[in-house]
Amino acid sequence: MKRIAIVEDEALIRENYKDALQAQGYSVQTYASRPEAMAAFTTRLPDLAIIDIGLGNEIDGGFTLCQALRAMSGSLPIIFLTARDSDFDTVCGLRLGADDYLTKDVSFPHLLARLAALFRRSELMGVKELKDSLIERGPLTIDKNRIVVQWQGVTVELTVTEFWMVYALAKHPGHVRNRTELMQDAKIYVDDSTITSHIKRIRKKFMAIDPQFDCIDTVYGMGYRWNTPV
């Protein structure tokens, strides 16, 4: 169930939207002020936020809240729903990171369509980010977000430098990566012999799990490449 947060200082409007969205199957939390909303968002972010601009005594409290939310999450869908319809306010809201800007005279079916569109986009982004963060090459699995490498389902205890070297090699199997490219990927600047030592340690750690491991080839005079086992 998708969680929607409504930040609106007018109680009647707030509760009307809450009831209507709950009837559509959404879980809805409501907040009357920016501080109240921020206290809740610090604990847990919603799946989507609907924000008014004027919040109590804060004329532009919604703008401040939007900016804070965007700093907390680059992907959280944010919609301004406000009575303020000037081009200036619309541009400000979008520049601060909102995904959409609607005025309160919008029909409810139109609002639902906008919510559904934002949720679809958010889900597609989530799938893409997950796909981009994982590399699978035969028995090898690399989780870029968690900085974890597994071989045959067993975690390989690599240093951060070793992790990025394996990642650079396995990302493009069969392609030769020279020592300079490996240093750039691992964000280290050392001599060639140190790169060689890193590769030897990486091989040793994989072979501790699988004595038959031979996926890292040395291409003499050029560098190294990852060969995925058939």
ABEGO torsion letter per residue (X at the ends): XBBBBBBBABAAAAAAAAAAAAAAGBBBBBBABAAAAAAAAAABBBABBBBBABBEABAAAAAAAAAAAAAABAABBBBBBBABABAAAAAAAAAAGBABBBBAABBAAAAAAAAAAAAAAAAAAAAAAAAAABBBBEABBBBAAAGBBBBGGBBBBBBAAAAAAAAAAAABBGBBBBAAAAAAAAGBBBBAAAAAAAAAAAAAAAAAABAABAABBBBBGAEBBBBBBX
